[in-house]
């Protein structure tokens, strides 16, 4: 895990895999996972129980004065949407307050 590594999410060629990911993680689903990449705009999350899913929590859902969770941190949250063009599961973290 590095702060600037590329995420190894689902293959862009496999539409069935993306469809299965969306079906397994519909909007409103509670998730847990591990921060695998930290960027200035948010964090990428490896979601427990969904090895091919790439979660993304961006600063748009972060409260004022909060900080991004550390690399390797265990996090939890809720699926808020699916981003089709890059096949990411958008997450709102529940514990932003832990990172104030």
Wavefront OBJ file of the C-alpha trace (Angstrom):
o trace
v 0.000 0.000 0.000
v 1.321 3.359 -0.953
v -0.232 6.759 -0.953
v 0.159 7.055 -4.734
v -0.426 3.501 -5.945
v -3.042 2.873 -8.603
v -6.170 1.102 -7.378
v -6.577 -2.432 -8.641
v -10.334 -2.400 -8.994
v -12.557 -4.293 -11.397
v -11.507 -4.770 -14.987
v -13.024 -2.156 -17.266
v -13.728 -4.923 -19.803
v -15.965 -7.000 -17.563
v -19.507 -5.557 -17.494
v -20.881 -8.620 -15.708
v -18.472 -8.098 -12.814
v -19.552 -4.452 -12.454
v -23.232 -5.445 -12.623
v -22.639 -8.048 -9.911
v -20.843 -5.471 -7.754
v -23.766 -3.016 -8.025
v -26.257 -5.773 -7.241
v -24.266 -6.886 -4.178
v -23.749 -3.312 -2.916
v -26.928 -1.329 -3.616
v -27.325 2.242 -2.391
v -27.896 2.227 1.365
v -25.757 -0.855 2.044
v -23.534 -0.580 5.133
v -19.926 -1.522 4.400
v -16.643 -1.940 6.205
v -13.235 -1.904 4.604
v -9.634 -0.793 4.612
v -8.156 2.396 3.176
v -5.792 1.244 0.423
v -5.013 4.573 -1.280
v -5.032 8.158 -0.004
v -5.263 11.092 -2.378
v -5.927 14.806 -1.839
v -9.518 14.319 -3.065
v -10.404 11.292 -0.919
v -9.615 7.678 -0.100
v -10.037 4.401 -1.946
v -11.376 1.503 0.090
v -11.095 -2.273 -0.258
v -14.583 -3.378 0.795
v -14.845 -6.441 3.039
v -16.753 -9.237 1.286
v -16.495 -7.580 -2.136
v -12.947 -8.212 -3.372
v -13.610 -6.821 -6.859
v -15.275 -3.625 -5.660
v -13.406 -0.360 -5.324
v -14.922 2.006 -2.768
v -14.296 5.740 -2.884
v -14.986 8.289 -0.131
v -14.257 11.796 -1.379
v -13.841 15.105 0.407
v -17.265 16.234 -0.808
v -18.834 14.032 1.876
v -16.344 15.028 4.572
v -17.446 17.416 7.338
v -15.547 20.698 7.720
v -12.309 20.344 9.717
v -12.240 16.542 9.335
v -9.189 14.737 7.997
v -8.924 11.800 5.657
v -8.436 8.425 7.366
v -4.885 7.059 7.334
v -3.623 4.481 4.893
v -4.505 1.040 6.238
v -7.266 2.388 8.511
v -10.347 0.244 9.008
v -13.446 2.257 8.073
v -17.189 1.829 7.774
v -19.865 3.706 5.929
v -22.775 3.558 3.548
v -23.002 3.154 -0.230
v -24.381 6.409 -1.646
v -24.002 5.811 -5.393
v -22.206 3.938 -8.168
v -19.983 5.793 -10.619
v -20.355 4.147 -14.016
v -17.443 5.683 -15.929
v -14.775 4.456 -13.498
v -16.735 1.679 -11.775
v -16.405 2.971 -8.237
v -18.740 2.413 -5.317
v -19.151 5.822 -3.672
v -19.096 5.672 0.129
v -20.042 8.131 2.878
v -17.894 7.225 5.857
v -19.581 6.989 9.251
v -16.502 7.851 11.234
v -15.335 11.104 9.682
v -15.524 12.437 13.227
v -12.820 9.988 14.292
v -10.458 11.837 11.986
v -11.071 15.408 13.179
l 1 2 3 4 5 6 7 8 9 10 11 12 13 14 15 16 17 18 19 20 21 22 23 24 25 26 27 28 29 30 31 32 33 34 35 36 37 38 39 40 41 42 43 44 45 46 47 48 49 50 51 52 53 54 55 56 57 58 59 60 61 62 63 64 65 66 67 68 69 70 71 72 73 74 75 76 77 78 79 80 81 82 83 84 85 86 87 88 89 90 91 92 93 94 95 96 97 98 99 100
